């Protein structure tokens, strides 16, 4: 690992990971890099994406980025008047940019700050699904919900009755069926496979889980609902799509030349 200097050249065109203990200033570094990138003309505010792991963290990070922009603005004004720049992070901005241009960029960013893409992972995915339009599997009329537990229970009940209502010696009871169904839907990208040395009963459990997943997905679309998991999986599917995936990826690249992720290890898996 290499020590990171927030006052050094901006890390552009590469992926940089900052690893440090709690309280050592990672969030401060993210906010500082965002302010520098805007002031130095690397990106405009609407080309910058800053992601963190919860709504509360988003509010704090939004406040931190705005505060750093104001502090950099004050430093540039002070430097133009012959003052000393105390914060070492601002010295490269003062040394390498035209003060009037940097101040104009910051002023524009502060005026438009409410439009800044500082958000959670789910908010980013939801926004990009809307912006990708026909390149993504997304209906703008659908409603986001925290969970679809009722739909899962209905799907389990229907599948259980369809398979076993007229069958002697069912492979598992109804309570087990609900446990299988919830587990399958709660982690939609988890591969469904029978365990090692699986018996026909194990394959039946896998088949049941797959069928419940399919039923729940169909019902969500039928009633116009989607979940937080759907925000991520549908965007992922769009970016991986064999036909439109490259166009979708390129649109995201052009939309956000610079991405800063705070506490990435705490985001949704």
N, C-alpha and C positions, 0 to 999 in steps of 0.2 A: 504494500500500500504506500501511497505517496501523500504527504501532508497537503491539505487543501488550503489555498490562500484566497479568501473571498475578495481580496484586492488585486489578485492576479488577472491575467487575461481571461475573458469569459470562455467557459468550456463549450464551444460551439461545434456542431458537426460530429458529436460523439456522445456516448452515454457515460455519465459520471455518477458514481455512487458514493455518498458521504456516510461513513460509519463512525458513530461516536456514541458515548454514553448519554443518558438522560441529563438534561440541563446544561449541555455543553454548547448549545447555540445552533442546532441544525435548522430549526424553524427561522431563526434570525438570519441564517445564511440564505435560506430560500427567499425570504422577503427582500434581502439585500440584492441578490442576483436578479430578481424581478425588477427592482427599481433601476439597477444599472442597465439592464437590457433595454428598458424603455428609454432612459435618458441618453444612452449611447446610440440609439437608432437601430439597434439590432432587430427589434420587433416593435410594432405598435401594441397598445394594450389589448386590442381585440385579436391579436395574433399570438398572445401569450396564454398558455393554459397552466393553471396551478391547481393541483389535486391534493386533497387530504382525506382522512378516513372517517370523519363524522361531521354532522351538521354543526355541532358546537365548535369543532376545530376549524371548520370552514369560516365561521364568523370571526374567530380569533385571527386566522391567517389573513383574511380580507382586511381586517383592521391593521395588522402588522405591515402588510404591503403598502397600504395607503400612508401609514405613518412614515415608513422609510422613504416613500416618494416625497413627502413634505420635508423630511429632514434633508434629503438630497437637494431639493429645491432651495432650502435655506442656505445650505453649504455653498451652492453655486452663486447665489446672490452675495454671500459674504466674501467669497473669493474674488468676485468681480469688483468688489469695493476695497480689495487689498487685505481682507481678513485671512486668518489662518484656518485651514481645514483640519479640524481635530480628528474626525473619523477617518481612519486609514482606508476604509472601503471606498470613500468618495474621491480620494486623491487621483486615481487613474481617470475618473470621469472629468475632473477639473483639468488634468494635464493633457488629455487627448481629444476633447470635444470642444466645439464652439459653444461658449456659455449661453449665447442667445438661442441657438438651436436646441440645446439640451433643455433649457428652461421652457421653450415653446412645446417641446415634446411632453415634458412633465405636466405643464399646464393643461394640455389637451387630454392627457391621461386622467388627471384629477377631475376634469369636467365630465368625462365619460366613464368614471370609475364604476358606476352602478352596472355597467354592461360587462365588466371584467369577468372572464371565465375562471373564477376561483370557486371550486366546487368539490363535492364528493365524487367518488368513482361512479356511483349510480347516476348522479346528476349529469356527469359528463356523457355517459353512455346514452341516457335518454335524450340529451340535446343532440348528439351526433346522429342518432336514429332519425330524428326529425329533419336534420339538415341533409342527410344522405338521400332522402326522398325515395325514389323508385329503386335505388341501389340497396335498400334494406327492407327487411320484412317487418314493416311497422305501419299500423293504421293510426293516424292522428286522432281518430275518434275514440280509441280505446282509453280505458281508465286504469291508472296504476293503483294497486292495492298492496297492503303489507303481506297478506297471505291469502291462499285460496283453500283453506282447510275444509270449508263446506263442500267445495267441488271435489276435493280428494275423497272425502267420506262418501259422497254420492257415487263417484267413479268406482270406489272399492265395493260398495254395496251392489252396484249394477253388475260389475264383472264377476263378483262372487256368486250372485244368483244365476247369471248367464252360464257359468261353468258348472256349478255344483247343485243347483236346486233339485235336479232329478238324478243325482249321482249318489250311489252308496259309498261310504267310506271316503269322505272328502280328505284331501291331503293335509289340510291344516284348518284350524277353527277360524271363526270370523274375527276374533281379536287379533290373531296372528296376521290375518289378511290386512287389517288396517295398519299394523306395524310395518308390514312389507310395503304397502302402498305409500305411506308417508315417507319412508326412507328413500324410496325411488324418486319421489317428486321433490323432496327437500334438496337433493343434490342431482340436478338434471343431467349433468355431464359425467356422472360416475358410471363407468361401464357396468352393465348388469351381466354377471356370469355366475354359473353354479359353483359351489365351493369345490376344493380338491376332492377327487373321488366321489363326485356327486352321483346320487341315485336319480332315478326318474322323478322322485318327489322333489329333489333339488332343482331339476330343470323346470318342473312345474311352478315352483316359487319364482324362478327367474322369468318365466313366461308371463306369470300373473303380474309381476312388477312392471314389465314392459307394457302390458296391456293397460294397466292403470295410468302409466305415464301418457300413453296415446290418448286415452279417454279424457284426462285432465286437460291436455293441450287442446283438444278439439273443443271442449266446453269453454275454456277461456276465450277462444276465438269466437265461439258462438254468442257468448254474452258480452263480449267486448271488454275483457279484463286482461291485465298483464301484471307481472310481479317484478320485484327488484331483481331477482335472478334473471328474468326475461330481458330486462334492460341490457344486461351484460352478455347473455348467451346469444341474443339476436344480433347485437353489434358484432360479436365475435364471428357468428355465422356469415354476416355480410362481408367482413374483412377476409374471410377464408373462402368465400364462394368461388367455385372454379370458373365462372363466367364473368361476374361483375366485381369480384374481389379486388383485382388490381386497381380498377377505377375507384372503388371505395377507399382503398388504402391511400391512393394518391390524393384524393380529395381531403382526407384527414391530414396528410402531410402538408399540403398547401395551406390548409386552414390554420394549423398550429405549428409553425417552424420551431418553437421553443416550448418544451414541456417541463415543468418542475413538479415533482411528487414529494409531498412531505409525509414521513412515517409510512413509506410504502409497504413495510412488513406488516402493518396492522390493517391493511385494506382487505376487502372481501376476497377469499381465495379465488 
